[in-house]
Amino acid sequence: MALQAGIVGLPNVGKSTLFNAVSNSAKAQASNYRFCTIEPNTGLVNVPDERLQKLEELVKPERVVPTQIEIVDIAGLVRGASKGEGLGNKFLANIREVDAIIHVVRCFEDENILRDEGPINPVADKEIIETELQLKDLESVEKKIQRTEKIAKNDPKAKAELDVLLRCKEHLEKGKNILSLGLAKEELPAIADLFLLSVKPVLYVANVDEASMHTGNQFSAALIEAVKNEGNQVIVMTNAIEAQIAEFESPEDKAMFMDEYKMTEPALDRLIHLTYKLLNLSTYFTAGVQEVRAWTIHKGWKAPQAASVIHTDFEKGFIKAEVISYADFIHFGSEAACRDNGKLRIEGKEYLVQDGDIMHFRFNV
């Protein structure tokens, strides 16, 4: 589906270290230099899903294929990026292309890691990034207002569009993200062509020191307090530890390492799940002896749309879908048993696919 979440933050906060940990197809250079990452690195990340393991145990397929999301490592923004400082225009353009933002905030002290902004201050760091995105959006909105004003006098549609733009301008001037403006669905076309930055959903990563990985610290606590009224989430983790965990190829070695740090699961798993949720995604499964596979769709998609992620012809020639809920499949143990017990349903074009559905599509070629 090519949906992307972009990792952003000030320089040297742990962005590329996080990317190296989550990506299973690309490695970014993690270095103590301001513009180490100039071109965005993109990696495909497997989405951990214990349901796949349970389906594998029951179906015993030849292979198991998890679903994935794309993570983009974007170079560090600096104050003044909206005016082009520090290659700002290029970095902001990279952000414009992603669907959601993973904002890494430094919540640790280390005199050996460069920092331009003085003492550690996660709330101020968060606001620097937000302000740069808002300033760039304000510039875009003001330009369109100038174009729209000329035709709004005699065009009702343009007048309605102008009203939306003026509200956006006022909101941005107050230092608020467009996402929090709560525009109605019918109002969104007024800004769709602007590809605004502050309209994207955000997940914050509080990158703490090793001693604070389980409890957090005063820095992460300040960040959590700062975003609690925004409806955004903060995940507390130690990026360097997560990067080490990701390097282990042996499950036994990984488990031993995690046990040493008293971890029951990598924080990365939680990060990926939260990112998946942030992108408003859902999963359905296909399950057969050749393959058990997880497929990614948007929440709220109907059966023909869900079929299209397998092949576009499935949507064009869609007839019906055979559907078994995940809970029923696990309970009865097989497709045949579900069928015998009346748990296999035949659904049509209007069926809203539920997370965890196990599906088989009937279609005309």
Secondary structure by P-SEA (a helix, b strand, c coil): cbbbbbbbbcccccaaaaaaaccccccccccccccccccbbbbbbbbbbaaaaaaaaaccccbbbbbbbbbbbcccccccccccccaaaaaaaaaaaccccbbbbbcccccccccccccccaaaaaaaaaaaaaaaaaaaaaaaaaaaaacccccaaaaaaaaaaaaaaaaaaacccccccccccccccccccccccccbbbbbbbcccccccccccaaaaaaaaaaccccbbbbbccaaaaaaaaacccaaaaaaaaaaacccccaaaaaaaaaaaaabbbbbbcccccccbbbbbcccccaaaaaaaacaaaaaaccccccccaaaaaaaccaaaaaaaccbbbbcccccccccccccccccc
